[in-house]
C-alpha cells in the first residue's frame, strides 16, 4: 500500500509500534474481531460530519486499533484529509470507511509479521 510507504517516512507516524500486550490481545481476539473493532471505531469516532472531540477522539493507547489509527493517520478528520485526501466536514462514505479500515488492518498485519 502506497499510503503506508508514505506514512513510514513520517517521523511522527513511524514511531508507533504494537507492544507485546497489543499483539497478545490481537492473538486472543483474532483478526476478524480486530477488524470489527476498527470498523466500529471509524464509524462512530471519525465518520460523522462533525466528530465529537475532533482531533482528540482517538486515545494514544488502550487498544491496538488506536495505535494503528495514529500510525496510519486515520485518527481524526484533519489527519485523514492531510494523508488520505478525504475532505473534512462531511460524512465519510461507506467506501471511504472501508478504505481506512483496510489501511489500519494492513498496518496491523505488517506489525504482526515483525
C-alpha positions as CSV (number, residue, x, y, z in Angstrom):
1,X,0.0,0.0,0.0
2,X,1.5,3.3,-1.1
3,X,-0.1,5.2,1.8
4,X,1.8,3.0,4.3
5,X,5.1,3.7,2.4
6,X,4.4,7.5,2.7
7,X,3.5,7.2,6.4
8,X,6.6,5.2,7.1
9,X,8.7,8.3,6.1
10,X,6.9,10.5,8.8
11,X,9.0,10.7,11.9
12,X,5.8,11.0,14.0
13,X,3.8,8.2,12.3
14,X,6.7,5.8,12.1
15,X,7.2,5.8,15.9
16,X,4.0,3.9,16.5
17,X,4.5,0.1,17.1
18,X,2.4,-2.5,18.6
19,X,3.6,-3.7,22.0
20,X,3.6,-7.3,23.4
21,X,0.3,-6.7,25.2
22,X,-1.3,-5.4,21.9
23,X,0.0,-8.4,20.0
24,X,-1.4,-10.7,22.7
25,X,-4.7,-9.0,22.5
26,X,-4.9,-9.5,18.8
27,X,-3.9,-13.2,19.2
28,X,-6.6,-13.7,21.8
29,X,-9.4,-11.9,19.9
30,X,-8.4,-12.8,16.3
31,X,-8.1,-10.6,13.3
32,X,-11.8,-10.7,12.4
33,X,-12.7,-9.2,15.8
34,X,-10.0,-6.6,15.5
35,X,-11.4,-5.6,12.0
36,X,-14.8,-5.4,13.6
37,X,-13.4,-3.0,16.3
38,X,-11.7,-1.0,13.6
39,X,-14.9,-0.7,11.6
40,X,-16.8,0.5,14.8
41,X,-14.1,3.0,15.8
42,X,-14.0,4.5,12.3
43,X,-17.8,4.6,12.0
44,X,-18.5,6.0,15.4
45,X,-15.4,8.2,16.1
46,X,-14.5,9.8,12.7
47,X,-17.0,9.0,10.0
48,X,-19.6,11.6,11.0
49,X,-19.8,15.1,9.5
50,X,-18.8,16.6,12.9
51,X,-17.0,14.1,15.0
52,X,-17.2,14.6,18.8
53,X,-13.9,15.8,20.2
54,X,-12.4,16.2,16.8
55,X,-8.7,15.9,17.0
56,X,-8.8,14.2,20.4
57,X,-11.2,11.4,19.8
58,X,-8.6,8.6,19.4
59,X,-6.7,7.7,22.5
60,X,-2.9,7.1,22.2
61,X,-3.1,3.7,23.9
62,X,-5.5,1.1,25.2
63,X,-6.4,-0.8,22.1
64,X,-4.2,-2.0,19.1
65,X,-6.6,-0.2,16.7
66,X,-6.0,3.1,18.4
67,X,-2.2,2.7,17.9
68,X,-2.8,1.7,14.3
69,X,-5.1,4.7,13.8
70,X,-2.3,7.1,14.8
71,X,0.3,5.2,12.7
72,X,-2.0,5.3,9.7
73,X,-3.3,8.8,10.1
74,X,-6.9,7.6,10.5
75,X,-7.2,9.1,14.0
76,X,-9.1,12.3,13.2
77,X,-10.6,14.1,10.2
78,X,-7.7,16.5,10.0
79,X,-5.2,13.7,9.6
80,X,-7.5,11.8,7.2
81,X,-7.7,14.9,5.0
82,X,-4.0,15.5,5.0
83,X,-2.8,12.0,4.4
84,X,-5.8,10.3,2.7
85,X,-7.1,13.3,0.8
86,X,-10.7,12.8,2.1
87,X,-12.3,16.2,2.8
88,X,-13.5,17.1,6.3
89,X,-16.9,18.5,7.2
90,X,-19.0,15.8,5.6
91,X,-19.9,12.2,6.4
92,X,-17.5,9.6,5.2
93,X,-18.9,7.2,2.5
94,X,-19.0,3.5,3.2
95,X,-16.2,3.1,0.6
96,X,-14.0,5.7,2.4
97,X,-14.6,3.9,5.7
98,X,-13.7,0.6,4.2
99,X,-10.5,2.2,2.7
100,X,-9.5,3.5,6.2
101,X,-10.2,0.1,7.8
102,X,-8.2,-1.6,5.1
103,X,-5.2,0.6,5.8
104,X,-5.5,0.0,9.5
105,X,-5.6,-3.7,9.1
106,X,-2.7,-3.8,6.6
107,X,-0.6,-1.9,9.1
108,X,-1.6,-4.3,11.9
109,X,-0.8,-7.3,9.7
110,X,2.6,-5.8,9.0
111,X,3.2,-5.4,12.7
112,X,2.3,-9.0,13.4
113,X,4.8,-10.2,10.9
114,X,7.7,-8.4,12.6
